[in-house]
């Protein structure tokens, strides 16, 4: 997954990153970084469901490492990626 910085998004939108943040929050109700994290979690979940090892799914979906994915996966879904894979 390619990362886009707040500066990249703001430049594409033709505004400051602070204006982008306010507009994104007003329209979607959460920050662009939270949206990006949700996309990464969904990608990791698909990879794990497809039989990929958790560590590979973490890296391929844009997380720093397996621990980073596990922390966010548990926070958002209430279970670890390993439990999800075995369930």
Backbone as ProteinMPNN parsed JSONL, in Angstrom:
{"seq_chain_A": "XXXXXXXXXXXXXXXXXXXXXXXXXXXXXXXXXXXXXXXXXXXXXXXXXXXXXXXXXXXXXXXXXXXXXXXXXXXXXXXXXXXXXXX", "coords_chain_A": {"N_chain_A": [[0.832, -1.167, 0.0], [0.63, 2.17, -0.868], [1.826, 4.993, 0.834], [0.347, 8.086, 1.538], [1.168, 11.317, 2.352], [0.012, 13.86, 4.645], [0.656, 16.281, 3.566], [0.864, 15.649, 0.834], [-1.826, 14.995, 0.229], [-3.054, 17.442, 0.855], [-1.848, 19.133, -1.012], [-2.842, 18.032, -3.376], [-5.504, 18.643, -3.018], [-5.387, 21.331, -3.01], [-5.084, 22.978, -0.751], [-4.216, 23.928, 2.668], [-2.696, 21.595, 4.988], [-3.989, 21.697, 7.385], [-6.463, 22.81, 6.762], [-7.379, 20.765, 5.144], [-7.554, 18.687, 7.023], [-9.592, 19.682, 8.735], [-11.734, 19.808, 6.886], [-11.964, 17.111, 6.123], [-12.614, 15.94, 8.573], [-15.054, 17.243, 9.06], [-16.613, 16.297, 6.967], [-16.425, 13.433, 6.976], [-16.271, 12.68, 9.64], [-14.111, 11.662, 10.979], [-10.495, 11.535, 11.198], [-8.207, 11.731, 8.394], [-6.018, 10.047, 8.715], [-7.081, 8.088, 10.387], [-8.911, 6.947, 8.667], [-7.181, 5.913, 6.735], [-5.889, 3.995, 8.302], [-8.028, 2.255, 8.794], [-8.453, 1.294, 6.195], [-6.053, -0.104, 5.872], [-6.328, -2.041, 7.882], [-8.535, -3.481, 6.909], [-7.419, -4.473, 4.543], [-5.399, -6.107, 5.609], [-6.978, -7.941, 7.006], [-8.314, -9.203, 4.875], [-6.109, -10.424, 3.611], [-5.202, -12.164, 5.629], [-7.461, -13.776, 5.942], [-7.315, -14.955, 3.496], [-5.319, -16.772, 3.835], [-2.688, -15.922, 4.194], [0.309, -15.531, 6.145], [0.298, -13.843, 9.331], [2.365, -11.972, 9.832], [3.278, -11.416, 7.244], [0.93, -10.368, 6.137], [0.73, -8.072, 7.666], [2.943, -6.467, 6.848], [2.452, -6.285, 4.07], [0.076, -4.874, 4.046], [0.716, -2.418, 4.964], [1.439, -1.896, 7.616], [3.86, -1.338, 10.214], [5.03, -3.571, 11.417], [4.33, -6.939, 12.618], [3.521, -6.686, 15.299], [2.552, -4.081, 15.399], [0.32, -4.256, 13.68], [-1.141, -6.167, 15.172], [-1.706, -4.758, 17.543], [-3.452, -2.675, 16.628], [-5.43, -4.222, 15.343], [-6.538, -5.707, 17.436], [-7.512, -3.595, 18.976], [-9.454, -2.509, 17.268], [-11.07, -4.686, 16.381], [-11.344, -6.388, 18.513], [-10.149, -8.864, 18.82], [-7.154, -10.821, 18.303], [-5.052, -10.884, 15.329], [-4.139, -13.498, 14.929], [-6.035, -15.073, 16.269], [-8.223, -14.453, 14.683], [-7.355, -15.588, 12.265], [-7.373, -18.29, 12.927], [-9.966, -18.729, 13.481]], "CA_chain_A": [[0.0, 0.0, 0.0], [1.408, 3.388, -0.915], [1.46, 5.996, 1.822], [0.215, 9.481, 1.135], [1.298, 12.183, 3.515], [-0.979, 14.93, 4.742], [1.096, 17.3, 2.615], [0.482, 15.178, -0.503], [-3.275, 15.15, 0.091], [-3.373, 18.87, 0.854], [-1.42, 19.679, -2.304], [-3.799, 17.568, -4.382], [-6.766, 19.343, -2.776], [-5.153, 22.763, -3.165], [-5.296, 23.691, 0.513], [-3.231, 23.573, 3.699], [-3.032, 20.316, 5.611], [-4.945, 21.963, 8.463], [-7.773, 22.953, 6.118], [-7.746, 19.413, 4.723], [-7.965, 17.959, 8.228], [-10.909, 20.187, 9.155], [-12.733, 19.411, 5.895], [-12.126, 15.661, 6.208], [-13.348, 15.696, 9.817], [-16.423, 17.732, 8.911], [-17.348, 15.469, 6.001], [-16.431, 12.006, 7.302], [-16.389, 12.472, 11.076], [-12.863, 11.164, 11.538], [-9.308, 12.045, 10.513], [-7.722, 10.976, 7.237], [-5.128, 8.982, 9.202], [-7.948, 7.013, 10.877], [-9.449, 6.305, 7.462], [-6.091, 5.135, 6.158], [-5.692, 2.841, 9.173], [-9.128, 1.326, 8.534], [-8.159, 0.639, 4.922], [-4.982, -1.065, 6.125], [-6.887, -3.156, 8.65], [-9.356, -4.293, 5.992], [-6.503, -5.191, 3.647], [-4.761, -7.161, 6.4], [-8.003, -8.95, 7.285], [-8.498, -9.978, 3.64], [-4.922, -11.259, 3.403], [-5.208, -13.227, 6.637], [-8.556, -14.692, 5.567], [-6.856, -15.666, 2.304], [-4.299, -17.747, 4.19], [-1.345, -15.357, 4.354], [0.758, -15.407, 7.537], [-0.004, -12.539, 9.913], [3.505, -11.068, 9.633], [3.249, -11.002, 5.836], [-0.241, -9.506, 5.972], [1.05, -6.791, 8.301], [3.838, -5.702, 5.98], [1.807, -6.025, 2.776], [-1.028, -3.925, 4.2], [1.24, -1.098, 5.324], [1.805, -1.741, 9.02], [5.303, -1.393, 10.427], [5.374, -4.963, 11.699], [3.216, -7.743, 13.112], [3.062, -6.133, 16.58], [1.761, -2.887, 15.082], [-0.966, -4.759, 13.2], [-1.847, -6.823, 16.271], [-2.206, -3.724, 18.442], [-4.616, -2.023, 16.023], [-6.438, -5.241, 15.056], [-7.201, -5.983, 18.709], [-8.23, -2.381, 19.366], [-10.608, -2.274, 16.39], [-11.924, -5.859, 16.202], [-11.511, -7.091, 19.778], [-9.403, -10.133, 18.803], [-5.859, -10.721, 17.631], [-5.066, -11.438, 13.978], [-3.969, -14.939, 15.009], [-7.342, -15.636, 16.601], [-9.028, -14.302, 13.474], [-6.876, -16.57, 11.287], [-7.717, -19.643, 13.385], [-11.403, -18.801, 13.777]], "C_chain_A": [[0.882, 1.238, 0.0], [0.89, 4.37, 0.122], [1.372, 7.357, 1.169], [0.327, 10.314, 2.393], [0.178, 13.218, 3.512], [-0.625, 16.041, 3.758], [0.707, 16.926, 1.188], [-1.01, 15.384, -0.753], [-3.676, 16.616, 0.016], [-2.988, 19.507, -0.473], [-2.399, 19.276, -3.406], [-5.139, 18.296, -4.253], [-6.634, 20.855, -2.931], [-5.428, 23.567, -1.903], [-4.188, 23.318, 1.488], [-3.627, 22.243, 4.321], [-4.015, 20.507, 6.762], [-6.357, 22.133, 7.908], [-8.28, 21.591, 5.651], [-8.26, 18.601, 5.913], [-9.364, 18.389, 8.674], [-11.999, 19.731, 8.195], [-13.007, 17.907, 5.965], [-12.946, 15.309, 7.444], [-14.811, 16.096, 9.678], [-17.238, 16.809, 8.007], [-17.507, 14.017, 6.464], [-16.575, 11.705, 8.794], [-15.173, 11.862, 11.733], [-11.705, 11.647, 10.678], [-8.907, 11.145, 9.343], [-6.804, 9.837, 7.67], [-5.933, 7.81, 9.753], [-8.549, 6.241, 9.71], [-8.395, 5.401, 6.829], [-5.837, 3.87, 6.987], [-6.793, 1.804, 8.953], [-8.929, 0.582, 7.215], [-7.079, -0.421, 5.089], [-5.488, -2.28, 6.884], [-7.738, -4.06, 7.764], [-8.49, -5.107, 5.05], [-5.84, -6.349, 4.385], [-5.751, -8.288, 6.68], [-8.251, -9.831, 6.059], [-7.324, -10.925, 3.4], [-4.902, -12.435, 4.373], [-6.295, -14.251, 6.309], [-8.184, -15.513, 4.342], [-5.719, -16.631, 2.569], [-2.89, -17.216, 4.335], [-0.965, -15.314, 5.831], [0.53, -13.971, 8.041], [1.136, -11.543, 9.672], [3.538, -10.546, 8.2], [2.083, -10.048, 5.581], [0.025, -8.123, 6.548], [1.877, -5.916, 7.364], [3.154, -5.334, 4.667], [0.675, -5.013, 2.877], [-0.578, -2.572, 4.738], [1.537, -0.863, 6.785], [3.307, -1.916, 9.167], [5.778, -2.82, 10.627], [4.152, -5.678, 12.267], [2.66, -7.179, 14.423], [2.175, -4.909, 16.363], [0.377, -3.288, 14.582], [-1.775, -5.355, 14.348], [-2.461, -5.806, 17.222], [-3.473, -3.074, 17.895], [-5.735, -3.005, 15.739], [-7.242, -5.516, 16.326], [-8.045, -4.783, 19.152], [-9.512, -2.211, 18.548], [-11.577, -3.455, 16.318], [-12.118, -6.677, 17.47], [-10.852, -8.452, 19.859], [-8.064, -9.899, 18.122], [-5.986, -11.256, 16.202], [-4.91, -12.963, 13.984], [-5.269, -15.645, 15.351], [-8.264, -15.566, 15.397], [-8.653, -15.369, 12.449], [-7.315, -17.986, 11.645], [-9.218, -19.842, 13.566], [-12.195, -19.21, 12.634]], "O_chain_A": [[1.804, 1.33, 0.81], [-0.317, 4.558, 0.274], [2.214, 7.731, 0.353], [-0.347, 10.043, 3.387], [-0.505, 13.418, 2.508], [-1.514, 16.669, 3.183], [0.272, 17.782, 0.417], [-1.412, 15.881, -1.806], [-4.531, 16.994, -0.785], [-3.73, 20.335, -1.001], [-2.742, 20.087, -4.266], [-5.823, 18.537, -5.247], [-7.633, 21.573, -2.978], [-5.934, 24.688, -1.963], [-3.326, 22.496, 1.176], [-4.773, 21.813, 4.191], [-4.783, 19.601, 7.085], [-7.327, 21.664, 8.503], [-9.472, 21.299, 5.751], [-9.278, 17.914, 5.815], [-10.216, 17.547, 8.956], [-13.072, 19.314, 8.63], [-14.159, 17.482, 5.875], [-13.858, 14.485, 7.379], [-15.703, 15.374, 10.125], [-18.419, 16.572, 8.26], [-18.59, 13.442, 6.358], [-16.957, 10.597, 9.169], [-15.199, 11.571, 12.928], [-11.91, 12.113, 9.557], [-9.228, 9.957, 9.314], [-6.812, 8.772, 7.054], [-5.523, 6.659, 9.608], [-8.679, 5.018, 9.767], [-8.682, 4.269, 6.44], [-5.598, 2.799, 6.429], [-6.517, 0.605, 8.928], [-9.204, -0.614, 7.125], [-7.174, -1.508, 4.519], [-5.124, -3.413, 6.57], [-7.658, -5.284, 7.871], [-8.773, -6.275, 4.782], [-5.731, -7.449, 3.844], [-5.393, -9.462, 6.598], [-8.382, -11.049, 6.178], [-7.517, -12.083, 3.031], [-4.619, -13.567, 3.98], [-6.062, -15.457, 6.392], [-8.671, -16.629, 4.163], [-5.202, -17.249, 1.638], [-1.969, -17.996, 4.58], [-1.825, -15.085, 6.682], [0.568, -13.016, 7.266], [0.881, -10.385, 9.34], [3.797, -9.364, 7.973], [2.237, -9.041, 4.89], [-0.406, -7.118, 5.984], [1.537, -4.758, 7.123], [3.264, -4.199, 4.205], [0.346, -4.359, 1.887], [-1.4, -1.679, 4.944], [1.859, 0.261, 7.171], [3.949, -2.565, 8.342], [6.801, -3.23, 10.077], [3.075, -5.094, 12.381], [1.447, -7.197, 14.632], [1.173, -4.725, 17.055], [-0.627, -2.721, 15.012], [-2.966, -5.075, 14.479], [-3.6, -5.966, 17.659], [-4.461, -2.937, 18.617], [-6.903, -2.645, 15.884], [-8.472, -5.553, 16.296], [-9.16, -4.95, 19.645], [-10.543, -1.811, 19.089], [-12.785, -3.248, 16.206], [-12.967, -7.568, 17.505], [-10.982, -9.135, 20.875], [-7.871, -8.89, 17.444], [-6.92, -11.997, 15.898], [-5.485, -13.646, 13.136], [-5.574, -16.697, 14.789], [-9.002, -16.512, 15.119], [-9.527, -15.982, 11.837], [-7.598, -18.791, 10.758], [-9.689, -20.96, 13.775], [-13.418, -19.314, 12.735]]}, "name": "protein", "num_of_chains": 1, "seq": "XXXXXXXXXXXXXXXXXXXXXXXXXXXXXXXXXXXXXXXXXXXXXXXXXXXXXXXXXXXXXXXXXXXXXXXXXXXXXXXXXXXXXXX"}
